[in-house]
Amino acid sequence: MTGFQLLGIGTAVPEHFIQQSEAADFATTCLAGQAESEKAASLVRALYRRSGVQTRHSVVLDSSSDASPATQKFYEPSEMDLDRGPGTAARMHCYESRAPELATAAAKKAIAQAGIDVSLVTHLVTVSCSGFSAPGVDLELIKRLGLSSTVARSHIGFMGCHGALNGLRVAKAFTDADPKAVVLVCAVELCTLHHQYGWVPEEIVANSLFADGAAALVGCRGEASPSPDDRPPLPALIDNFCSVIPETEHMMSWRIGDAGFRMTLSPEVPGVITASLPALLNGFLQRHGLRRDEIEGWAIHPGGPRILKACCDVAGLNADQIQTSTSVLAEFGNMSSPTVLFILDRLLQQGTNGPIVMMGFGPGLNVEIALLNSAIHWAWQSEKGGSPFSDLSDWRSTTPRGWSCRFGQE
């Protein structure tokens, strides 16, 4: 069995953050023209309190919540019902200028943890649904990281919150096809550029949840290990699964408008997950001979507290088993595609090595599931043979549980 062996993972968020209570206060300044503005403001604050979010990072902030409230100049208070905030062009200009620096920060951490020279990266997969520009983040990463000009680029766009799982699938396809491939996957989202003005409940829910962040990982091809004691320090992606749930297209959408991208998130989504996910999840695990109680770690994308609870109920999990997802949502908010990699990173820091199930949901309504496990040995070789690491002894010294890395000939 081959897998996409993780070598390193990194995350990054903008410098400044805002407390959720302050974000709610700001949101009430975008409601001008509402017939019952005081009642609307009270409802907004209630939705923000129920979001499960405590703090969020954003590129539009000029300072953080501290002794005084966080500040920003990007969004002005609305003065009339027709006010909708900055136009899409202004929001995309900010995306083009700020997304590359965030993506670069995450990618540098992943490459540093992997301990490889950047010249070894053969493929670059970028993931984003919150902005567009050409040249884009991929070309900026090549320049800022010093990647080879011949690196093969692929972009996963507009997939929503499960985009990173799509990126992992593409990365595995590259390493399955080429044993010498080393793939860098980078997901970056600036969701706070799409704050919507006015009173549309579904958009206010989205306003209360979304945040900015980036996550990256580096991987190569791995193969089944003959010995359970001969394992690498990080798990490998073993398999992916996806399924579109019929008649749910209206429940989740992400469309370009004149004032940024407009998100719709139906309150029906948790019920659909509860009804549809059990058969999909059980079928996926059964084809790998696994039961739900054998999964060591769950990296479930926290689309919101109700969606997270629905997944928890379906999988028969307790609060402790989804604590990592809950804590990432509380600390960072829903960053769309990078979020599930933030959760994976924390699971790995906690010593979880597999089996790990990752799950996310996106427009469609589409379910994405991935399985990671540790029973993989290194099967990477350079053109000259040997290790991809510049200093293998340093890598081995940081290997958890005393595991060692073995490199084999293809």
C-alpha positions as CSV (number, residue, x, y, z in Angstrom):
1,M,0.0,0.0,0.0
2,T,1.3,3.4,-0.9
3,G,0.5,6.6,1.0
4,F,1.3,10.3,1.0
5,Q,3.8,10.5,3.8
6,L,3.7,13.7,5.8
7,L,7.1,15.2,6.4
8,G,6.2,18.5,8.0
9,I,3.3,20.8,8.8
10,G,3.0,24.5,9.5
11,T,0.3,27.0,10.3
12,A,0.1,30.8,10.4
13,V,-2.4,33.5,11.3
14,P,-2.4,37.3,10.9
15,E,-0.7,39.3,13.6
16,H,-3.8,40.9,15.1
17,F,-6.9,39.3,16.7
18,I,-10.3,40.4,18.0
19,Q,-12.4,39.1,20.9
20,Q,-15.8,37.8,19.7
21,S,-17.7,40.2,21.9
22,E,-15.9,43.1,20.2
23,A,-16.5,41.6,16.8
24,A,-20.2,41.5,17.7
25,D,-20.2,45.2,18.7
26,F,-18.6,46.0,15.3
27,A,-21.2,43.9,13.5
28,T,-24.0,46.0,15.0
29,T,-22.6,49.1,13.3
30,C,-23.3,47.5,9.9
31,L,-27.1,47.3,10.4
32,A,-28.2,50.9,9.4
33,G,-31.7,51.0,8.0
34,Q,-33.1,48.2,10.0
35,A,-36.7,49.0,11.2
36,E,-35.9,47.6,14.6
37,S,-32.2,48.3,14.9
38,E,-32.0,47.7,18.7
39,K,-33.7,44.3,18.3
40,A,-31.5,43.4,15.3
41,A,-28.4,44.4,17.3
42,S,-29.5,42.2,20.2
43,L,-30.0,39.2,17.8
44,V,-26.6,39.8,16.2
45,R,-24.9,39.6,19.6
46,A,-26.8,36.4,20.5
47,L,-25.7,34.8,17.2
48,Y,-22.1,35.7,17.9
49,R,-22.2,34.3,21.5
50,R,-23.6,31.0,20.2
51,S,-20.9,30.6,17.5
52,G,-18.4,28.8,19.7
53,V,-15.7,31.4,18.7
54,Q,-13.8,33.4,21.3
55,T,-11.1,35.1,19.2
56,R,-10.4,35.5,15.5
57,H,-7.4,36.8,13.5
58,S,-7.9,39.1,10.6
59,V,-5.7,40.9,8.0
60,V,-7.9,44.0,8.3
61,L,-7.1,44.6,11.9
62,D,-4.6,47.4,12.9
63,S,-4.4,46.3,16.5
64,S,-5.5,43.4,18.7
65,S,-8.0,43.1,21.6
66,D,-6.0,44.0,24.7
67,A,-6.3,46.8,27.2
68,S,-8.3,48.6,24.5
69,P,-10.6,47.3,21.7
70,A,-9.1,46.1,18.4
71,T,-9.1,48.7,15.7
72,Q,-9.5,48.6,11.9
73,K,-10.2,51.1,9.1
74,F,-11.3,48.7,6.3
75,Y,-15.0,48.5,7.2
76,E,-16.8,51.8,7.9
77,P,-20.1,51.9,9.8
78,S,-23.2,51.8,7.6
79,E,-25.2,55.0,7.4
80,M,-28.1,53.8,5.3
81,D,-29.8,50.6,4.2
82,L,-27.9,50.5,0.8
83,D,-24.5,50.6,2.4
84,R,-22.6,47.3,1.8
85,G,-19.1,48.1,2.7
86,P,-16.0,48.0,0.4
87,G,-16.5,46.8,-3.1
88,T,-15.2,43.4,-4.4
89,A,-12.2,45.1,-6.1
90,A,-11.0,46.6,-2.9
91,R,-11.4,43.3,-1.1
92,M,-9.5,41.5,-3.8
93,H,-6.7,44.1,-3.7
94,C,-6.3,43.3,0.0
95,Y,-6.3,39.6,-0.7
96,E,-3.6,39.9,-3.4
97,S,-1.4,41.9,-1.1
98,R,-1.9,39.9,2.1
99,A,-2.5,36.3,1.2
100,P,1.0,35.5,0.0
101,E,2.7,36.6,3.2
102,L,0.4,34.4,5.3
103,A,0.9,31.4,2.9
104,T,4.6,31.9,3.0
105,A,4.8,31.9,6.8
106,A,2.9,28.6,7.0
107,A,5.0,27.0,4.2
108,K,8.3,28.0,5.8
109,K,7.3,26.3,9.0
110,A,6.3,23.1,7.1
111,I,9.5,23.0,5.2
112,A,11.6,23.7,8.3
113,Q,9.9,20.8,10.2
114,A,10.4,18.5,7.2
115,G,14.1,19.4,7.2
116,I,14.4,19.4,3.4
117,D,16.0,21.8,1.0
118,V,13.4,23.7,-0.9
119,S,15.0,22.6,-4.2
120,L,13.6,19.1,-3.6
121,V,10.0,20.3,-3.9
122,T,8.7,19.1,-7.3
123,H,5.0,20.0,-7.0
124,L,3.1,22.9,-5.4
125,V,-0.6,22.6,-4.6
126,T,-2.4,25.8,-3.5
127,V,-5.9,25.9,-2.0
128,S,-8.1,29.0,-1.6
129,C,-11.7,30.1,-2.1
130,S,-11.6,33.6,-0.6
131,G,-9.7,35.5,-3.3
132,F,-8.4,35.5,-6.8
133,S,-5.5,37.1,-8.6
134,A,-3.1,36.2,-11.4
135,P,-0.2,36.0,-10.9
136,G,-1.5,34.4,-7.7
137,V,-0.3,33.0,-4.4
138,D,1.4,30.0,-6.1
139,L,3.8,32.2,-8.1
140,E,4.4,34.3,-5.0
141,L,5.3,31.2,-3.0
142,I,7.8,30.1,-5.7
143,K,9.5,33.5,-5.5
144,R,9.4,34.0,-1.7
145,L,10.4,30.4,-0.8
146,G,13.0,30.0,-3.6
147,L,11.3,27.0,-5.1
148,S,12.4,25.8,-8.5
149,S,11.0,27.7,-11.5
150,T,10.1,24.3,-12.9
151,V,7.9,23.2,-9.9
152,A,4.6,21.8,-11.2
153,R,1.7,24.0,-10.0
154,S,-1.9,23.1,-9.3
155,H,-4.6,25.2,-7.7
156,I,-7.7,24.0,-5.8
157,G,-10.2,26.8,-6.0
158,F,-13.6,27.5,-4.6
159,M,-14.0,24.2,-2.9
160,G,-14.8,25.8,0.5
161,C,-14.1,24.4,3.9
162,H,-13.0,20.9,2.6
163,G,-10.5,22.4,0.1
164,A,-7.4,21.2,2.0
165,L,-8.7,17.6,1.8
166,N,-9.0,18.0,-2.0
167,G,-5.4,19.3,-1.9
168,L,-4.2,16.2,0.0
169,R,-5.9,14.0,-2.6
170,V,-4.1,15.8,-5.4
171,A,-0.8,15.5,-3.6
172,K,-1.2,11.8,-3.0
173,A,-2.0,11.3,-6.7
174,F,1.3,13.0,-7.6
175,T,3.3,10.9,-5.3
176,D,1.5,7.7,-6.3
177,A,2.4,8.4,-9.9
178,D,6.0,9.5,-9.2
179,P,8.0,8.0,-6.3
180,K,10.5,10.9,-6.6
181,A,7.8,13.6,-6.1
182,V,7.9,15.9,-3.1
183,V,4.8,17.9,-2.8
184,L,4.1,21.2,-0.9
185,V,0.4,21.8,-0.2
186,C,-0.6,25.3,1.0
187,A,-4.1,26.5,1.9
188,V,-4.7,30.2,2.6
189,E,-8.0,32.0,3.3
190,L,-8.8,35.6,4.1
191,C,-12.4,35.1,5.0
192,T,-12.8,38.3,6.9
193,L,-12.5,40.3,3.7
194,H,-16.1,39.2,3.0
195,H,-18.0,40.6,5.9
196,Q,-21.5,41.3,4.7
197,Y,-23.6,44.3,5.8
198,G,-27.3,44.3,6.4
199,W,-29.8,41.9,8.0
200,V,-29.6,38.5,6.3
201,P,-29.5,35.9,9.1
202,E,-27.4,33.3,7.1
203,E,-24.8,35.9,6.3
204,I,-24.7,37.1,9.9
205,V,-24.0,33.6,11.0
206,A,-21.1,33.4,8.5
207,N,-19.9,36.8,9.7
208,S,-19.8,35.4,13.3
209,L,-17.7,32.4,12.3
210,F,-15.1,33.1,9.6
211,A,-11.5,34.2,10.1
212,D,-8.2,34.3,8.4
213,G,-5.4,31.7,8.4
214,A,-3.0,29.5,6.4
215,A,-1.7,26.0,6.7
216,A,0.9,24.0,4.7
217,L,2.4,20.6,4.7
218,V,5.1,18.8,2.8
219,G,5.0,15.1,1.9
220,C,6.4,12.4,-0.3
221,R,5.6,8.8,-1.2
222,G,5.5,6.1,1.5
223,E,4.9,2.4,1.4
224,A,3.6,-0.2,3.9
225,S,6.1,-1.0,6.5
226,P,7.0,-4.6,7.2
227,S,7.6,-3.8,10.9
228,P,5.4,-1.8,13.2
229,D,8.5,-0.4,15.0
230,D,10.0,1.0,11.8
231,R,7.7,4.0,11.4
232,P,8.2,7.7,10.5
233,P,7.4,10.5,13.0
234,L,4.3,11.7,11.2
235,P,1.4,9.7,9.7
236,A,0.6,9.2,6.0
237,L,-2.5,9.9,4.0
238,I,-3.8,6.4,3.2
239,D,-7.1,7.1,1.4
240,N,-9.7,9.8,0.6
241,F,-13.4,9.6,0.1
242,C,-16.0,12.1,-1.2
243,S,-19.7,12.1,-1.8
244,V,-22.2,14.7,-2.9
245,I,-25.5,14.5,-0.9
246,P,-28.4,14.8,-3.4
247,E,-30.8,17.7,-3.3
248,T,-28.7,19.9,-1.0
249,E,-27.2,22.4,-3.5
250,H,-29.2,25.3,-1.9
251,M,-27.9,24.6,1.6
252,M,-24.3,25.9,1.3
253,S,-23.0,28.4,-1.3
254,W,-20.2,30.9,-1.8
255,R,-20.8,33.4,-4.6
256,I,-19.1,36.5,-5.8
257,G,-21.1,39.7,-5.3
258,D,-20.5,43.4,-5.8
259,A,-19.4,43.7,-2.1
260,G,-17.3,40.6,-1.7
261,F,-18.2,36.9,-1.7
262,R,-21.6,36.0,-0.1
263,M,-21.9,32.9,2.0
264,T,-25.1,31.0,2.6
265,L,-25.3,28.3,5.3
266,S,-28.6,26.8,5.8
267,P,-29.8,25.7,9.3
268,E,-30.8,22.4,7.6
269,V,-27.1,21.4,7.2
270,P,-26.6,19.7,10.7
271,G,-29.8,17.6,10.1
272,V,-28.6,16.5,6.7
273,I,-25.2,15.5,8.1
274,T,-26.9,13.5,10.9
275,A,-29.0,11.6,8.3
276,S,-26.4,11.1,5.6
277,L,-23.0,10.8,7.3
278,P,-23.3,7.5,9.2
279,A,-23.5,5.3,6.1
280,L,-20.8,7.2,4.3
281,L,-18.4,7.1,7.3
282,N,-19.0,3.5,8.2
283,G,-18.6,2.4,4.6
284,F,-15.3,4.3,4.3
285,L,-13.9,2.8,7.5
286,Q,-15.1,-0.8,6.7
287,R,-13.1,-0.8,3.4
288,H,-10.0,-0.4,5.6
289,G,-11.1,-2.9,8.2
290,L,-11.6,-0.2,10.9
291,R,-14.3,0.5,13.5
292,R,-15.0,4.0,14.8
293,D,-13.7,3.0,18.2
294,E,-10.3,2.2,16.7
295,I,-9.8,5.8,15.5
296,E,-7.2,7.5,17.7
297,G,-7.8,11.0,16.4
298,W,-10.6,13.0,14.8
299,A,-9.9,16.1,12.8
300,I,-13.4,17.3,12.1
301,H,-13.8,20.7,10.4
302,P,-15.8,22.9,12.8
303,G,-18.1,24.6,10.3
304,G,-20.0,25.8,13.4
305,P,-21.0,24.3,16.8
306,R,-24.2,22.6,15.5
307,I,-22.3,21.0,12.6
308,L,-19.6,19.8,14.9
309,K,-22.2,18.4,17.3
310,A,-23.9,16.6,14.4
311,C,-20.6,14.9,13.4
312,C,-19.9,14.1,17.0
313,D,-23.3,12.4,17.4
314,V,-23.0,10.5,14.1
315,A,-19.5,9.1,15.0
316,G,-20.5,8.3,18.6
317,L,-17.8,10.6,20.0
318,N,-17.7,12.4,23.4
319,A,-16.7,16.0,24.0
320,D,-13.0,15.0,24.8
321,Q,-12.6,13.3,21.4
322,I,-13.6,16.5,19.5
323,Q,-11.9,18.9,21.9
324,T,-9.2,19.7,19.4
325,S,-11.8,20.8,16.8
326,T,-13.7,22.7,19.5
327,S,-10.6,24.5,20.8
328,V,-9.4,25.5,17.3
329,L,-12.8,26.9,16.5
330,A,-12.8,28.9,19.8
331,E,-9.2,30.2,19.4
332,F,-9.2,30.9,15.6
333,G,-12.7,30.7,14.3
334,N,-13.6,29.0,11.0
335,M,-10.7,29.8,8.6
336,S,-12.3,27.7,5.9
337,S,-9.9,25.3,4.1
338,P,-6.8,25.6,6.5
339,T,-8.8,24.9,9.6
340,V,-8.7,21.1,9.4
341,L,-4.9,21.3,9.0
342,F,-4.7,23.4,12.2
343,I,-6.7,20.6,13.9
344,L,-4.4,17.9,12.5
345,D,-1.3,19.9,13.6
346,R,-2.6,20.0,17.2
347,L,-3.4,16.3,17.1
348,L,0.1,15.5,16.0
349,Q,1.6,17.8,18.7
350,Q,-0.4,15.8,21.2
351,G,1.3,12.6,20.0
352,T,-1.6,11.3,18.0
353,N,-0.2,9.3,15.1
354,G,-3.1,7.2,13.7
355,P,-5.5,6.1,12.7
356,I,-6.7,9.7,12.2
357,V,-9.9,10.6,10.4
358,M,-10.3,14.0,8.8
359,M,-13.7,15.3,7.7
360,G,-15.0,18.4,6.0
361,F,-18.0,19.7,4.2
362,G,-18.5,22.1,1.3
363,P,-20.9,23.4,-1.3
364,G,-22.7,20.6,-3.0
365,L,-23.5,19.6,-0.2
366,N,-20.3,17.6,-0.4
367,V,-18.7,15.3,2.3
368,E,-14.9,14.8,2.3
369,I,-13.2,12.2,4.5
370,A,-9.6,11.2,4.7
371,L,-7.7,8.5,6.6
372,L,-4.2,8.9,8.0
373,N,-2.2,6.2,9.6
374,S,1.4,5.6,10.8
375,A,2.2,2.2,9.3
376,I,4.3,3.6,6.4
377,H,8.0,3.7,5.8
378,W,9.9,6.1,3.7
379,A,10.1,5.2,0.0
380,W,11.5,8.4,-1.3
381,Q,14.8,8.6,-3.2
382,S,16.5,11.4,-5.0
383,E,17.9,10.9,-8.5
384,K,21.2,10.0,-6.8
385,G,19.6,7.9,-4.1
386,G,19.6,8.3,-0.4
387,S,17.7,10.6,2.0
388,P,15.9,13.8,1.0
389,F,16.9,15.4,4.3
390,S,20.0,17.6,4.5
391,D,20.7,16.3,8.0
392,L,19.0,13.0,8.8
393,S,20.5,12.9,12.2
394,D,18.8,16.1,13.3
395,W,15.5,14.7,11.9
396,R,15.9,11.5,13.9
397,S,16.7,13.4,17.1
398,T,13.2,15.0,16.9
399,T,11.3,11.8,16.1
400,P,8.6,11.1,18.8
401,R,8.4,7.8,20.6
402,G,12.0,7.0,19.5
403,W,10.9,5.9,16.0
404,S,13.5,5.9,13.3
405,C,13.2,6.7,9.6
406,R,14.3,4.2,7.0
407,F,14.8,5.0,3.3
408,G,14.4,2.3,0.8
409,Q,15.1,1.9,-2.9
410,E,12.1,2.1,-5.2
